[in-house]
Amino acid sequence: MAGEPKRRHSKARKRTRRAAINLAVNLVDCKNCGKLTIPHTVCKNCGFYGGKSITKEKVQVTRA
């Protein structure tokens, strides 16, 4: 039989654990401008991704 927790973990404890996981993201250099960015995302500084410019006209924002 598997052990069961005696008490429920609080929301703060759960969120602190998840926040620490997100701090461990590896940063890579942008190939266009050289700034540190999160991998597999558009560079916030120059707007390039994968060697191509991602412009605001191509991104469609839907608001509910």
Summary of the structure (lengths in Angstrom):
residues: 64
radius of gyration: 19.3
end to end distance: 47.1
largest distance: 56.9
contacts: 93
relative contact order: 0.11
helix: 19%
strand: 12%
